[in-house]
Amino acid sequence: MEDMDQKSIYYLEKAPVSKAIMHMVIPMMLSFIATIIYNITDAYFIGKMNNTAMMASVTLALPFSCVLMAFGHLFGAGSGTFISRLLGEKNIYRAKQVSSINFWSSLITGVVFMAICLPFLSSILGMLGADGETFVHTKNYLLMFVLGSPFVIASISLEEAVRAEGASTASMIGMITGVVVNIVLDPLFIFLFHWGVAGAALATVLGNVTSVVWYMYYLQKISSVQSISIKDFKPSREIYANILKVGVSAFLLDGFMVITSLLYNNYSMIYGDSVVAGFGISQRIIQIIDFISMGFAMGSVPLIAYAYSAQNDKRLMEIVKKTIVYMLGIILTMSVILFALKSQVIGIFSIDPKVIEIGQRILFAQLCSTTFAALSGVFTGIFQAFGTAVQSTVMSVLRGLIFIPILIIGNMLFVLDGVIWAMTISEGITALVGIVLWIGIREKIRNHVLVIQEHE
C-alpha cells in the first residue's frame, strides 16, 4: 500500500514532466475511450431497433445526464483540486477529511435530488422538449437515471478524488470496469428482456454502481492519503469554501451544458426528428476528440495543483506548456481523419439518407470547434487547479452564456446553419478570453511563488 501511494506521489512531484503528463493523461484517455465505446454501442443497439423516436429520446435526455454530471463535478472537481494542493503541502490529515466530505456529500446530494425529481418527472420531460412518441421513450430512459442519481453523482466525484493523488491507473480501472458492465448488460436488457431505452439506462446506472464500489474500496483500503470513513467526515465552513470555490465553476460549466443541450434540442426539434437524430449521432462521434482533450485538461489538473502548492514554478510552467502542445497535436490529427471519413462514420449509425446528410453537416461544424473547445477546457482546468475562483468561474459561465445569443441570432439570420455553427463561434470567443485570462494571471502566479520562496 505504501509503495503504491509513493509511486503516485512520485508522478505528481518528481517524474519528468512529459512522463508525468502521459502517466496522468493516458489512463484518462483510455477510460474515456472505453466510455465512447459504450456510448457508440448504446447508440448502435438502439439504432438496430430502427426507431428514430428512440434515438431522439436518448438525445433529449442528455441535459438530465449533464445535471447529474454537474453535481458530481461540484464536489469532485472542488475536492480533487483541494486534495492535490493539500498533498503538495504534505497535509495528509486534512486531505482525508476532504476526501470523506466529498464522498458523503455526493451521496446525500444524490438522494435529495432523486426525491425532488420523482414527483416532477412529467414536467421535466416537457422542459426537455419531449412530446409525441418520444415522450414515452424519454420518460422510460429518464426514470432509471433518477433512481440511480446517488450512484451516478458519487461515481464522478470519487473518480476525481482518486485521480487527485496521482492514482490515474486506479481511476481508470474504476471507469473501465463500469463501462464493461454497461456493454455486457446493454444488449441483454435491450433485446433479451425487451426493455428498450429503459434497459440501456439501467445498464448505465449499474455500471456506475460498479465504479462506486471500486472507488470506495480503493480510497478506504488502498490509499493512505485519503478516506471515506464516517469518522473523517468533519465538515467545516473552511473546507466547504475551498471545495465550492472551484466546484461551483465546474458545476456552472456543466449547468450551462444543460442549457446548451436544451436549446439545441428545442431548436433542432423545429427542423424535425432527422435533425435531432443527426445531432445525437454527431455528438457521440465528436466525443472521441472531446474526451481526448478532456483527458489532457483533467489529467493535468492534479499535476498543476500539486506543483503550484509546492511552489515549483519551473515545473508548473513546463506542465502547462507541454499539456497544450501535446493536446493540440492529437486533436488536430483526429479532426482531419474524422472529416475525411465523415460520411462513412455517420452511415454506421443510420441508414436514413436525411439523417446521414444532416449529420455530416453537423459533424463538420463540430469538428471545427474542437480546437477552441480544447483550449477553453484546458484553461478552465488550469484556473481550477490554482483555486482561482474568479477566472475559472468566468470561463465556465462564458462558455455557456455567450452561446445563447449566438444560437438565437444564428437561427434568425441563417436558419438551420445558424444553429449548427453556433457552438463553433461561441467556443472560439471563449478560447480567446481564456488566453487573455492566462496571460493576466501567469505573472501573478510566478510572483506568488517567488514571494513564498523568499520567506522560506
DAGI-V905081 format. One record per residue. N is the residue number from 1. RES is the residue in one small letter. OMEGA is omega as a letter, one per 20 degrees, with the letter a starting at -180 (none if undefined). D_LAST is the distance of its C-alpha to the last C-alpha in Angstrom with 1 decimal. Layout:
N	RES	OMEGA	D_LAST
N	RES	OMEGA	D_LAST
//
This chain:
1	m	a	32.5
2	e	a	29.2
3	d	a	29.9
4	m	r	30.6
5	d	r	27.4
6	q	r	25.3
7	k	r	27.3
8	s	a	26.5
9	i	r	22.7
10	y	r	23.1
11	y	r	24.5
12	l	a	21.8
13	e	a	19.0
14	k	a	20.5
15	a	r	24.0
16	p	a	25.1
17	v	a	25.0
18	s	r	28.8
19	k	a	29.4
20	a	r	26.9
21	i	a	28.6
22	m	r	32.0
23	h	a	31.2
24	m	a	30.3
25	v	a	32.9
26	i	r	36.0
27	p	r	36.4
28	m	a	36.0
29	m	r	38.6
30	l	r	40.9
31	s	a	40.6
32	f	r	41.5
33	i	r	44.3
34	a	r	45.7
35	t	r	45.6
36	i	r	47.4
37	i	r	50.0
38	y	a	50.6
39	n	r	50.9
40	i	r	53.3
41	t	r	55.2
42	d	r	55.4
43	a	a	56.7
44	y	a	59.0
45	f	r	60.7
46	i	r	61.1
47	g	r	62.5
48	k	r	65.0
49	m	r	66.5
50	n	a	67.6
51	n	a	66.7
52	t	r	64.9
53	a	r	64.5
54	m	r	62.5
55	m	r	60.2
56	a	a	59.8
57	s	r	59.0
58	v	r	56.0
59	t	a	54.7
60	l	a	55.4
61	a	a	53.4
62	l	r	50.3
63	p	r	48.8
64	f	r	49.0
65	s	r	47.0
66	c	r	44.4
67	v	r	44.2
68	l	r	43.5
69	m	a	40.9
70	a	r	39.3
71	f	r	39.0
72	g	r	37.6
73	h	r	34.8
74	l	r	34.2
75	f	a	32.8
76	g	a	32.0
77	a	r	30.0
78	g	r	28.1
79	s	a	27.4
80	g	r	26.8
81	t	r	24.0
82	f	r	22.5
83	i	r	22.8
84	s	r	21.2
85	r	r	18.1
86	l	r	18.1
87	l	r	18.5
88	g	r	15.5
89	e	a	13.6
90	k	a	15.8
91	n	a	17.6
92	i	a	21.1
93	y	a	22.8
94	r	r	22.4
95	a	r	23.3
96	k	r	26.6
97	q	a	27.3
98	v	r	26.9
99	s	r	29.1
100	s	r	31.8
101	i	r	31.8
102	n	a	32.3
103	f	a	35.2
104	w	r	37.1
105	s	r	36.6
106	s	a	38.0
107	l	a	41.1
108	i	r	41.8
109	t	r	41.5
110	g	r	43.9
111	v	r	46.5
112	v	a	46.5
113	f	r	46.8
114	m	a	49.7
115	a	r	51.5
116	i	a	51.2
117	c	a	52.4
118	l	a	55.5
119	p	a	57.7
120	f	a	56.9
121	l	a	57.3
122	s	r	60.3
123	s	r	58.6
124	i	r	55.5
125	l	r	57.9
126	g	r	59.4
127	m	a	56.0
128	l	r	55.4
129	g	a	58.7
130	a	r	60.7
131	d	r	64.4
132	g	a	67.7
133	e	a	67.5
134	t	a	63.7
135	f	a	63.3
136	v	a	64.4
137	h	r	62.4
138	t	r	59.2
139	k	r	59.8
140	n	a	60.2
141	y	a	57.1
142	l	a	55.0
143	l	r	56.2
144	m	a	54.6
145	f	r	51.2
146	v	a	51.5
147	l	a	52.3
148	g	a	49.4
149	s	a	46.8
150	p	a	44.6
151	f	r	44.4
152	v	r	43.9
153	i	a	41.0
154	a	r	39.4
155	s	a	39.8
156	i	a	37.8
157	s	a	35.0
158	l	r	34.7
159	e	a	34.8
160	e	r	31.6
161	a	r	29.9
162	v	a	30.9
163	r	a	29.7
164	a	r	26.3
165	e	r	25.3
166	g	a	26.6
167	a	a	30.0
168	s	r	32.0
169	t	r	34.9
170	a	r	35.3
171	s	r	35.1
172	m	a	37.8
173	i	a	40.0
174	g	a	40.1
175	m	a	41.1
176	i	r	43.6
177	t	r	45.2
178	g	a	45.9
179	v	r	47.3
180	v	r	49.6
181	v	r	50.9
182	n	a	51.6
183	i	a	53.5
184	v	a	55.6
185	l	a	56.5
186	d	a	57.1
187	p	r	60.6
188	l	a	61.5
189	f	a	61.1
190	i	a	62.3
191	f	a	65.4
192	l	r	66.4
193	f	r	65.8
194	h	r	66.6
195	w	r	63.7
196	g	a	63.0
197	v	r	59.8
198	a	r	59.2
199	g	r	59.0
200	a	r	56.5
201	a	r	54.3
202	l	r	54.8
203	a	r	53.8
204	t	a	50.5
205	v	r	49.8
206	l	r	50.5
207	g	r	48.2
208	n	r	45.4
209	v	r	46.4
210	t	r	46.1
211	s	a	42.6
212	v	r	41.4
213	v	r	42.8
214	w	a	40.9
215	y	r	37.5
216	m	r	38.1
217	y	a	38.8
218	y	a	35.7
219	l	a	33.3
220	q	a	35.0
221	k	a	36.1
222	i	a	34.0
223	s	r	30.5
224	s	a	28.2
225	v	r	25.5
226	q	a	28.0
227	s	r	31.1
228	i	a	34.1
229	s	r	35.2
230	i	r	36.5
231	k	r	34.6
232	d	r	31.3
233	f	a	32.8
234	k	a	31.1
235	p	r	31.0
236	s	r	29.1
237	r	a	28.9
238	e	a	25.1
239	i	r	25.7
240	y	r	28.7
241	a	r	27.0
242	n	r	24.4
243	i	a	27.2
244	l	a	29.6
245	k	r	27.5
246	v	a	27.6
247	g	a	30.7
248	v	r	32.8
249	s	r	32.3
250	a	r	33.5
251	f	r	36.3
252	l	r	37.4
253	l	r	37.5
254	d	r	39.8
255	g	r	41.7
256	f	r	42.5
257	m	r	43.6
258	v	r	46.1
259	i	r	47.3
260	t	a	47.5
261	s	r	49.5
262	l	r	51.8
263	l	r	52.5
264	y	a	53.1
265	n	a	55.5
266	n	r	57.4
267	y	r	57.8
268	s	r	58.7
269	m	r	61.2
270	i	a	63.1
271	y	r	63.9
272	g	a	64.9
273	d	a	63.9
274	s	r	63.8
275	v	r	60.9
276	v	r	59.0
277	a	r	59.6
278	g	r	58.5
279	f	a	55.2
280	g	r	54.7
281	i	a	55.4
282	s	r	53.4
283	q	r	50.3
284	r	r	50.6
285	i	a	50.8
286	i	r	48.0
287	q	r	45.8
288	i	r	45.6
289	i	a	43.5
290	d	a	41.8
291	f	r	40.5
292	i	r	39.3
293	s	r	37.2
294	m	r	36.1
295	g	r	35.2
296	f	a	32.8
297	a	a	31.5
298	m	a	31.0
299	g	a	30.1
300	s	a	27.1
301	v	r	25.6
302	p	r	23.9
303	l	a	22.5
304	i	a	21.2
305	a	a	19.8
306	y	a	18.0
307	a	r	16.5
308	y	a	15.5
309	s	r	13.9
310	a	r	12.1
311	q	r	10.8
312	n	a	13.2
313	d	a	14.9
314	k	r	17.3
315	r	a	18.7
316	l	a	19.0
317	m	r	21.1
318	e	r	23.2
319	i	a	24.0
320	v	a	25.2
321	k	a	27.3
322	k	r	28.9
323	t	a	29.7
324	i	a	31.6
325	v	a	33.5
326	y	a	34.6
327	m	a	35.6
328	l	r	37.7
329	g	a	39.4
330	i	a	40.6
331	i	r	41.8
332	l	r	43.6
333	t	a	45.5
334	m	r	46.4
335	s	r	47.6
336	v	a	50.0
337	i	a	51.4
338	l	r	52.0
339	f	a	53.5
340	a	a	56.0
341	l	a	57.0
342	k	a	56.9
343	s	r	60.6
344	q	a	60.6
345	v	r	57.5
346	i	a	58.8
347	g	r	62.2
348	i	a	60.8
349	f	a	60.3
350	s	r	63.4
351	i	r	66.9
352	d	a	67.5
353	p	r	67.9
354	k	r	66.6
355	v	a	63.4
356	i	a	63.0
357	e	a	63.5
358	i	r	61.3
359	g	r	58.6
360	q	r	58.4
361	r	a	57.9
362	i	a	55.2
363	l	r	53.4
364	f	a	53.4
365	a	a	51.8
366	q	r	49.1
367	l	r	48.4
368	c	a	47.8
369	s	a	45.2
370	t	r	43.1
371	t	r	40.9
372	f	a	40.1
373	a	r	39.5
374	a	r	37.2
375	l	r	35.0
376	s	a	35.1
377	g	a	34.1
378	v	r	31.2
379	f	r	29.7
380	t	r	30.2
381	g	r	28.4
382	i	a	25.4
383	f	r	25.2
384	q	r	25.7
385	a	r	22.9
386	f	a	20.5
387	g	r	22.0
388	t	a	23.2
389	a	a	26.5
390	v	a	28.1
391	q	a	28.1
392	s	r	29.1
393	t	r	31.7
394	v	a	33.2
395	m	a	33.6
396	s	a	35.2
397	v	a	37.5
398	l	a	38.5
399	r	r	39.5
400	g	a	42.1
401	l	a	43.0
402	i	a	44.0
403	f	a	46.2
404	i	r	48.6
405	p	r	50.1
406	i	r	50.1
407	l	a	52.1
408	i	a	54.5
409	i	r	55.2
410	g	r	55.4
411	n	a	58.0
412	m	a	60.0
413	l	a	60.1
414	f	r	60.1
415	v	a	61.2
416	l	r	60.1
417	d	r	58.3
418	g	r	56.2
419	v	a	55.1
420	i	a	54.4
421	w	a	52.2
422	a	a	50.3
423	m	r	47.3
424	t	a	46.9
425	i	a	46.8
426	s	r	44.3
427	e	r	41.9
428	g	r	42.1
429	i	a	41.1
430	t	r	38.3
431	a	r	36.8
432	l	r	36.9
433	v	r	35.0
434	g	r	32.4
435	i	r	31.9
436	v	r	31.6
437	l	r	29.0
438	w	r	26.9
439	i	a	27.0
440	g	a	26.0
441	i	a	23.0
442	r	a	21.7
443	e	r	20.1
444	k	r	18.6
445	i	r	16.9
446	r	r	15.6
447	n	r	14.4
448	h	r	12.7
449	v	a	10.8
450	l	r	9.9
451	v	a	8.8
452	i	a	6.3
453	q	r	5.1
454	e	r	5.4
455	h	r	3.8
456	e	none	0.0
//
